[in-house]
Amino acid sequence: MTESDTATGNSAVSGVEIVLDTVTKRYPGQEQPAVDSVSMTIPAGEIVVLVGPSGCGKTTTMRMINRLIEPTSGTVTIDGRDAAGMDPDRLRRGIGYSIQQAGLFPHMTVARNIATVPGLIGWDRKRIAARTDEMLELVGLDPGTYRGRYPRQLSGGQQQRVGVARALAADPPVLLMDEPFGAVDPITRGLLQDELLRLQADLGKTIVFVTHDFNEAVKLGDRIAVLGDHSRILQYDTPAAILADPADETVAGFVGADASLKQLTLTRIRDVELAGCPTVSDDDSLETARAAVGDGPWALVLDARRRPLRWISPEHLAHATSVRTAGTPLGETLSMASTLQDGLEALLTDRNATGVVTGSRGEYAGLITIDTLVAHLSALRAEHGGEPVPTDAPA
């Protein structure tokens, strides 16, 4: 396979188009096919999510793309080439593959795990070592700290990051992801989703992502294929179109009764105007801090690189001996790639009902508040002909 190098907007597209044409999989002794005549086009450089109930055939459909499962009939073309006519080992080495619980080789270090495919395709040691460090940095892991560790020495989230790094190591145009974040806790899962979106904005791969979680599909997908029994496609469209107009009752069941709230998943924090609050430097004097907070309920304490550290209030300052020891530590922060749904979840768990947003270097960028979310939902309803939500009403 070769990579196309076109551009969409500001981001390069290194992925390639995949076309499934009446792809079917039958197993001996089973009356019904596991996958029945699936036809779909997966555009280059997009994330397409296959979502459906357990046992519907979504993983089987995905695995027929790299021939881990051979189709009984139909064709899969990748960048215009029939996958059936390619050497299967060479095909798989040109397609990244990331699965639940990472699937790392437990007897290999992180570096050797990441180097697996580059080594198989003949890269030299110097190139592999440089690429390994590049991939670790790309997924937010310090090479000096992690390259020599073994999978058992990593958290679940770190293992998944290494799994993504391994899948991308040989720079494949296509990445297949089979419920890769399903085995981690909800907070880590949200962070990994944000990390995938950040990587995709830079890399522009063609990603086929399998999940049973419709919320995850809405957050990640440029397009969603909602699958029924035997991988029959019930609806294949953008998340916005599916939320606005489900094709049938089954799709409506996936969407759920909270379709309006799911609209929050379609908007990134970078696309809305952020609120602000007073800020205090960690090395400010108490007098400077008290003046900055004033009569307000609280302020944010920032370090020398403007990264948020703690909430601080007049009550904290009244009894403090220094700013460095005053305040309440922050919980998880949000990134510019986080969704407004992430913002809602953050503010529901924050003592100040506020989500703190950071930029690409971890610096303070602003706040998400309930007013931010209400204003966005109000604008959406007005745009679609509904009554706007009053600014003082709950969403």
VOKOL-332397 format. One record per residue (C-alpha): residue number from 1; x, y, z. Coordinates in steps of 0.05 Angstrom, whole numbers, padded with zeros to 5 digits. Last residue first. Layout:
<r NUM, <X, Y, Z>>,
...
***
This chain:
<r 395, <-00601, 00450, 00605>>,
<r 394, <-00621, 00487, 00668>>,
<r 393, <-00652, 00556, 00659>>,
<r 392, <-00619, 00624, 00670>>,
<r 391, <-00597, 00633, 00598>>,
<r 390, <-00666, 00613, 00572>>,
<r 389, <-00661, 00554, 00524>>,
<r 388, <-00678, 00574, 00453>>,
<r 387, <-00743, 00547, 00424>>,
<r 386, <-00732, 00499, 00368>>,
<r 385, <-00718, 00515, 00295>>,
<r 384, <-00655, 00474, 00287>>,
<r 383, <-00608, 00534, 00297>>,
<r 382, <-00648, 00558, 00357>>,
<r 381, <-00641, 00490, 00389>>,
<r 380, <-00566, 00489, 00376>>,
<r 379, <-00557, 00560, 00403>>,
<r 378, <-00593, 00542, 00467>>,
<r 377, <-00550, 00480, 00475>>,
<r 376, <-00487, 00522, 00469>>,
<r 375, <-00511, 00576, 00517>>,
<r 374, <-00531, 00523, 00568>>,
<r 373, <-00462, 00489, 00563>>,
<r 372, <-00422, 00553, 00573>>,
<r 371, <-00469, 00576, 00629>>,
<r 370, <-00455, 00510, 00665>>,
<r 369, <-00382, 00529, 00666>>,
<r 368, <-00321, 00511, 00624>>,
<r 367, <-00259, 00550, 00645>>,
<r 366, <-00198, 00582, 00613>>,
<r 365, <-00131, 00568, 00580>>,
<r 364, <-00084, 00549, 00638>>,
<r 363, <-00020, 00519, 00611>>,
<r 362, <-00012, 00444, 00602>>,
<r 361, <00033, 00452, 00541>>,
<r 360, <-00022, 00441, 00490>>,
<r 359, <-00072, 00485, 00528>>,
<r 358, <-00109, 00473, 00593>>,
<r 357, <-00183, 00477, 00611>>,
<r 356, <-00209, 00477, 00682>>,
<r 355, <-00280, 00450, 00689>>,
<r 354, <-00326, 00486, 00739>>,
<r 353, <-00379, 00465, 00788>>,
<r 352, <-00336, 00494, 00844>>,
<r 351, <-00329, 00427, 00881>>,
<r 350, <-00317, 00392, 00815>>,
<r 349, <-00353, 00327, 00799>>,
<r 348, <-00410, 00356, 00758>>,
<r 347, <-00362, 00406, 00727>>,
<r 346, <-00319, 00350, 00698>>,
<r 345, <-00377, 00310, 00670>>,
<r 344, <-00405, 00371, 00635>>,
<r 343, <-00337, 00388, 00607>>,
<r 342, <-00328, 00318, 00580>>,
<r 341, <-00395, 00327, 00545>>,
<r 340, <-00369, 00394, 00519>>,
<r 339, <-00315, 00354, 00485>>,
<r 338, <-00241, 00350, 00501>>,
<r 337, <-00193, 00370, 00446>>,
<r 336, <-00177, 00437, 00480>>,
<r 335, <-00157, 00396, 00541>>,
<r 334, <-00195, 00386, 00606>>,
<r 333, <-00166, 00382, 00676>>,
<r 332, <-00172, 00324, 00726>>,
<r 331, <-00179, 00344, 00799>>,
<r 330, <-00148, 00407, 00826>>,
<r 329, <-00115, 00411, 00895>>,
<r 328, <-00149, 00455, 00948>>,
<r 327, <-00116, 00518, 00972>>,
<r 326, <-00057, 00544, 01012>>,
<r 325, <00013, 00516, 01022>>,
<r 324, <00047, 00552, 00964>>,
<r 323, <00008, 00616, 00976>>,
<r 322, <00043, 00625, 01043>>,
<r 321, <00027, 00625, 01118>>,
<r 320, <-00047, 00613, 01104>>,
<r 319, <-00106, 00626, 01151>>,
<r 318, <-00141, 00683, 01115>>,
<r 317, <-00115, 00658, 01048>>,
<r 316, <-00155, 00594, 01051>>,
<r 315, <-00218, 00632, 01071>>,
<r 314, <-00208, 00682, 01014>>,
<r 313, <-00208, 00621, 00967>>,
<r 312, <-00156, 00581, 00929>>,
<r 311, <-00164, 00526, 00877>>,
<r 310, <-00101, 00489, 00862>>,
<r 309, <-00046, 00473, 00811>>,
<r 308, <-00061, 00504, 00743>>,
<r 307, <-00001, 00507, 00695>>,
<r 306, <00022, 00578, 00682>>,
<r 305, <00094, 00557, 00671>>,
<r 304, <00115, 00587, 00738>>,
<r 303, <00059, 00551, 00773>>,
<r 302, <-00014, 00573, 00774>>,
<r 301, <-00062, 00581, 00832>>,
<r 300, <-00134, 00589, 00809>>,
<r 299, <-00182, 00637, 00843>>,
<r 298, <-00241, 00631, 00890>>,
<r 297, <-00307, 00660, 00917>>,
<r 296, <-00293, 00731, 00893>>,
<r 295, <-00286, 00789, 00941>>,
<r 294, <-00214, 00803, 00922>>,
<r 293, <-00179, 00742, 00894>>,
<r 292, <-00123, 00783, 00863>>,
<r 291, <-00115, 00829, 00923>>,
<r 290, <-00112, 00769, 00970>>,
<r 289, <-00059, 00737, 00925>>,
<r 288, <-00016, 00800, 00924>>,
<r 287, <-00019, 00806, 01000>>,
<r 286, <-00003, 00732, 01009>>,
<r 285, <00059, 00741, 00966>>,
<r 284, <00061, 00709, 00898>>,
<r 283, <00104, 00647, 00886>>,
<r 282, <00048, 00600, 00866>>,
<r 281, <00021, 00654, 00819>>,
<r 280, <-00052, 00674, 00828>>,
<r 279, <-00107, 00673, 00777>>,
<r 278, <-00176, 00707, 00776>>,
<r 277, <-00228, 00670, 00734>>,
<r 276, <-00244, 00660, 00661>>,
<r 275, <-00299, 00634, 00616>>,
<r 274, <-00284, 00599, 00551>>,
<r 273, <-00314, 00616, 00483>>,
<r 272, <-00330, 00553, 00445>>,
<r 271, <-00295, 00514, 00389>>,
<r 270, <-00232, 00494, 00428>>,
<r 269, <-00278, 00458, 00477>>,
<r 268, <-00296, 00410, 00422>>,
<r 267, <-00368, 00403, 00400>>,
<r 266, <-00402, 00338, 00378>>,
<r 265, <-00403, 00308, 00448>>,
<r 264, <-00449, 00364, 00472>>,
<r 263, <-00500, 00339, 00421>>,
<r 262, <-00504, 00278, 00466>>,
<r 261, <-00541, 00322, 00515>>,
<r 260, <-00596, 00335, 00463>>,
<r 259, <-00599, 00261, 00446>>,
<r 258, <-00614, 00243, 00518>>,
<r 257, <-00671, 00194, 00503>>,
<r 256, <-00624, 00143, 00473>>,
<r 255, <-00582, 00145, 00410>>,
<r 254, <-00573, 00070, 00411>>,
<r 253, <-00648, 00060, 00418>>,
<r 252, <-00660, 00110, 00362>>,
<r 251, <-00617, 00065, 00318>>,
<r 250, <-00663, 00006, 00334>>,
<r 249, <-00725, 00049, 00324>>,
<r 248, <-00705, 00069, 00254>>,
<r 247, <-00660, 00116, 00214>>,
<r 246, <-00643, 00162, 00272>>,
<r 245, <-00651, 00235, 00251>>,
<r 244, <-00615, 00289, 00292>>,
<r 243, <-00569, 00242, 00330>>,
<r 242, <-00553, 00204, 00267>>,
<r 241, <-00540, 00267, 00226>>,
<r 240, <-00495, 00297, 00279>>,
<r 239, <-00455, 00233, 00287>>,
<r 238, <-00442, 00231, 00212>>,
<r 237, <-00474, 00176, 00171>>,
<r 236, <-00481, 00101, 00163>>,
<r 235, <-00547, 00074, 00188>>,
<r 234, <-00575, 00004, 00198>>,
<r 233, <-00515, -00031, 00167>>,
<r 232, <-00525, -00106, 00172>>,
<r 231, <-00467, -00132, 00213>>,
<r 230, <-00500, -00201, 00218>>,
<r 229, <-00550, -00171, 00267>>,
<r 228, <-00551, -00095, 00271>>,
<r 227, <-00495, -00046, 00258>>,
<r 226, <-00493, 00030, 00268>>,
<r 225, <-00438, 00056, 00222>>,
<r 224, <-00412, 00121, 00250>>,
<r 223, <-00376, 00176, 00212>>,
<r 222, <-00324, 00228, 00234>>,
<r 221, <-00324, 00184, 00296>>,
<r 220, <-00291, 00197, 00363>>,
<r 219, <-00342, 00230, 00409>>,
<r 218, <-00404, 00200, 00377>>,
<r 217, <-00374, 00130, 00376>>,
<r 216, <-00352, 00136, 00449>>,
<r 215, <-00423, 00156, 00468>>,
<r 214, <-00449, 00096, 00428>>,
<r 213, <-00408, 00047, 00468>>,
<r 212, <-00406, -00021, 00434>>,
<r 211, <-00340, -00003, 00402>>,
<r 210, <-00299, -00018, 00339>>,
<r 209, <-00254, 00036, 00308>>,
<r 208, <-00233, 00038, 00235>>,
<r 207, <-00180, 00092, 00228>>,
<r 206, <-00154, 00123, 00163>>,
<r 205, <-00095, 00164, 00187>>,
<r 204, <-00093, 00240, 00187>>,
<r 203, <-00029, 00246, 00229>>,
<r 202, <-00033, 00311, 00267>>,
<r 201, <-00108, 00315, 00280>>,
<r 200, <-00108, 00240, 00289>>,
<r 199, <-00058, 00245, 00345>>,
<r 198, <-00100, 00296, 00383>>,
<r 197, <-00163, 00254, 00372>>,
<r 196, <-00127, 00192, 00399>>,
<r 195, <-00103, 00231, 00459>>,
<r 194, <-00173, 00256, 00474>>,
<r 193, <-00198, 00184, 00472>>,
<r 192, <-00142, 00163, 00517>>,
<r 191, <-00160, 00217, 00568>>,
<r 190, <-00233, 00197, 00567>>,
<r 189, <-00214, 00124, 00578>>,
<r 188, <-00168, 00143, 00636>>,
<r 187, <-00227, 00177, 00670>>,
<r 186, <-00276, 00120, 00655>>,
<r 185, <-00229, 00064, 00680>>,
<r 184, <-00193, 00020, 00630>>,
<r 183, <-00213, -00044, 00596>>,
<r 182, <-00255, -00016, 00538>>,
<r 181, <-00202, 00032, 00512>>,
<r 180, <-00178, -00008, 00452>>,
<r 179, <-00248, -00033, 00432>>,
<r 178, <-00218, -00062, 00368>>,
<r 177, <-00176, -00008, 00334>>,
<r 176, <-00154, -00016, 00261>>,
<r 175, <-00104, 00036, 00236>>,
<r 174, <-00093, 00049, 00162>>,
<r 173, <-00038, 00091, 00129>>,
<r 172, <00016, 00053, 00167>>,
<r 171, <00074, 00094, 00197>>,
<r 170, <00116, 00033, 00218>>,
<r 169, <00108, 00052, 00291>>,
<r 168, <00034, 00068, 00289>>,
<r 167, <00007, 00003, 00319>>,
<r 166, <00065, 00001, 00368>>,
<r 165, <00050, 00072, 00392>>,
<r 164, <-00023, 00054, 00400>>,
<r 163, <-00005, -00007, 00442>>,
<r 162, <00044, 00036, 00482>>,
<r 161, <-00013, 00084, 00498>>,
<r 160, <-00057, 00026, 00517>>,
<r 159, <-00004, 00000, 00565>>,
<r 158, <00002, 00069, 00596>>,
<r 157, <-00073, 00071, 00608>>,
<r 156, <-00072, 00003, 00641>>,
<r 155, <-00014, 00023, 00686>>,
<r 154, <00056, 00000, 00667>>,
<r 153, <00106, -00046, 00702>>,
<r 152, <00072, -00109, 00677>>,
<r 151, <00083, -00084, 00606>>,
<r 150, <00159, -00085, 00615>>,
<r 149, <00201, -00022, 00624>>,
<r 148, <00263, -00004, 00583>>,
<r 147, <00230, 00047, 00537>>,
<r 146, <00190, 00079, 00594>>,
<r 145, <00231, 00130, 00632>>,
<r 144, <00281, 00152, 00580>>,
<r 143, <00227, 00152, 00527>>,
<r 142, <00180, 00198, 00566>>,
<r 141, <00108, 00177, 00550>>,
<r 140, <00058, 00226, 00518>>,
<r 139, <00035, 00185, 00458>>,
<r 138, <00079, 00223, 00409>>,
<r 137, <00138, 00221, 00456>>,
<r 136, <00135, 00145, 00458>>,
<r 135, <00128, 00143, 00382>>,
<r 134, <00189, 00187, 00371>>,
<r 133, <00230, 00146, 00420>>,
<r 132, <00212, 00082, 00382>>,
<r 131, <00225, 00116, 00315>>,
<r 130, <00296, 00136, 00335>>,
<r 129, <00311, 00065, 00360>>,
<r 128, <00281, 00034, 00297>>,
<r 127, <00322, 00079, 00251>>,
<r 126, <00386, 00063, 00288>>,
<r 125, <00371, -00012, 00289>>,
<r 124, <00358, -00018, 00214>>,
<r 123, <00288, -00025, 00186>>,
<r 122, <00273, -00092, 00154>>,
<r 121, <00198, -00100, 00151>>,
<r 120, <00196, -00146, 00211>>,
<r 119, <00238, -00099, 00253>>,
<r 118, <00192, -00040, 00238>>,
<r 117, <00134, -00086, 00258>>,
<r 116, <00161, -00106, 00327>>,
<r 115, <00197, -00042, 00347>>,
<r 114, <00141, -00017, 00392>>,
<r 113, <00143, -00082, 00432>>,
<r 112, <00219, -00080, 00435>>,
<r 111, <00218, -00010, 00464>>,
<r 110, <00165, -00027, 00515>>,
<r 109, <00206, -00086, 00538>>,
<r 108, <00188, -00156, 00515>>,
<r 107, <00167, -00216, 00557>>,
<r 106, <00095, -00190, 00565>>,
<r 105, <00083, -00182, 00490>>,
<r 104, <00032, -00125, 00487>>,
<r 103, <-00041, -00140, 00472>>,
<r 102, <-00062, -00069, 00489>>,
<r 101, <-00117, -00089, 00540>>,
<r 100, <-00168, -00082, 00483>>,
<r 99, <-00137, -00082, 00414>>,
<r 98, <-00094, -00039, 00368>>,
<r 97, <-00075, -00058, 00297>>,
<r 96, <-00035, -00016, 00248>>,
<r 95, <-00040, -00037, 00175>>,
<r 94, <00021, -00043, 00129>>,
<r 93, <00048, -00103, 00167>>,
<r 92, <-00019, -00136, 00159>>,
<r 91, <-00017, -00131, 00083>>,
<r 90, <00054, -00158, 00080>>,
<r 89, <00034, -00218, 00121>>,
<r 88, <-00029, -00229, 00079>>,
<r 87, <00008, -00226, 00012>>,
<r 86, <-00039, -00184, -00031>>,
<r 85, <-00091, -00207, -00080>>,
<r 84, <-00146, -00213, -00028>>,
<r 83, <-00134, -00141, -00007>>,
<r 82, <-00157, -00116, -00075>>,
<r 81, <-00119, -00051, -00088>>,
<r 80, <-00153, 00017, -00097>>,
<r 79, <-00123, 00048, -00034>>,
<r 78, <-00149, -00012, 00004>>,
<r 77, <-00201, -00055, -00031>>,
<r 76, <-00242, -00107, 00006>>,
<r 75, <-00282, -00154, -00038>>,
<r 74, <-00343, -00199, -00031>>,
<r 73, <-00345, -00272, -00011>>,
<r 72, <-00325, -00318, 00046>>,
<r 71, <-00282, -00263, 00075>>,
<r 70, <-00217, -00285, 00108>>,
<r 69, <-00210, -00267, 00181>>,
<r 68, <-00143, -00237, 00202>>,
<r 67, <-00151, -00213, 00131>>,
<r 66, <-00131, -00140, 00145>>,
<r 65, <-00200, -00113, 00126>>,
<r 64, <-00234, -00179, 00146>>,
<r 63, <-00216, -00163, 00217>>,
<r 62, <-00262, -00102, 00217>>,
<r 61, <-00323, -00142, 00196>>,
<r 60, <-00309, -00196, 00247>>,
<r 59, <-00303, -00143, 00301>>,
<r 58, <-00371, -00114, 00281>>,
<r 57, <-00406, -00182, 00276>>,
<r 56, <-00469, -00169, 00317>>,
<r 55, <-00444, -00211, 00376>>,
<r 54, <-00443, -00154, 00426>>,
<r 53, <-00489, -00097, 00405>>,
<r 52, <-00469, -00046, 00353>>,
<r 51, <-00419, 00008, 00336>>,
<r 50, <-00370, 00010, 00278>>,
<r 49, <-00333, 00076, 00282>>,
<r 48, <-00303, 00110, 00221>>,
<r 47, <-00245, 00157, 00237>>,
<r 46, <-00226, 00195, 00174>>,
<r 45, <-00162, 00205, 00134>>,
<r 44, <-00184, 00169, 00071>>,
<r 43, <-00258, 00156, 00067>>,
<r 42, <-00288, 00089, 00090>>,
<r 41, <-00335, 00065, 00036>>,
<r 40, <-00388, 00014, 00056>>,
<r 39, <-00419, -00051, 00033>>,
<r 38, <-00433, -00108, 00081>>,
<r 37, <-00464, -00170, 00049>>,
<r 36, <-00480, -00211, 00111>>,
<r 35, <-00430, -00219, 00167>>,
<r 34, <-00435, -00278, 00215>>,
<r 33, <-00475, -00313, 00160>>,
<r 32, <-00537, -00353, 00182>>,
<r 31, <-00543, -00429, 00180>>,
<r 30, <-00479, -00442, 00218>>,
<r 29, <-00445, -00509, 00208>>,
<r 28, <-00385, -00480, 00171>>,
<r 27, <-00375, -00405, 00183>>,
<r 26, <-00400, -00354, 00134>>,
<r 25, <-00369, -00285, 00124>>,
<r 24, <-00396, -00235, 00074>>,
<r 23, <-00368, -00172, 00042>>,
<r 22, <-00417, -00140, -00007>>,
<r 21, <-00364, -00088, -00028>>,
<r 20, <-00321, -00060, 00028>>,
<r 19, <-00281, 00001, 00006>>,
<r 18, <-00221, 00030, 00043>>,
<r 17, <-00193, 00098, 00025>>,
<r 16, <-00122, 00116, 00046>>,
<r 15, <-00092, 00152, 00105>>,
<r 14, <-00036, 00204, 00106>>,
<r 13, <-00083, 00263, 00106>>,
<r 12, <-00049, 00328, 00126>>,
<r 11, <-00084, 00376, 00172>>,
<r 10, <-00099, 00449, 00160>>,
<r 9, <-00162, 00440, 00118>>,
<r 8, <-00158, 00372, 00085>>,
<r 7, <-00092, 00357, 00054>>,
<r 6, <-00067, 00304, 00007>>,
<r 5, <-00010, 00257, 00019>>,
<r 4, <-00033, 00189, -00005>>,
<r 3, <00004, 00132, 00027>>,
<r 2, <00022, 00071, -00012>>,
<r 1, <00000, 00000, 00000>>,
***
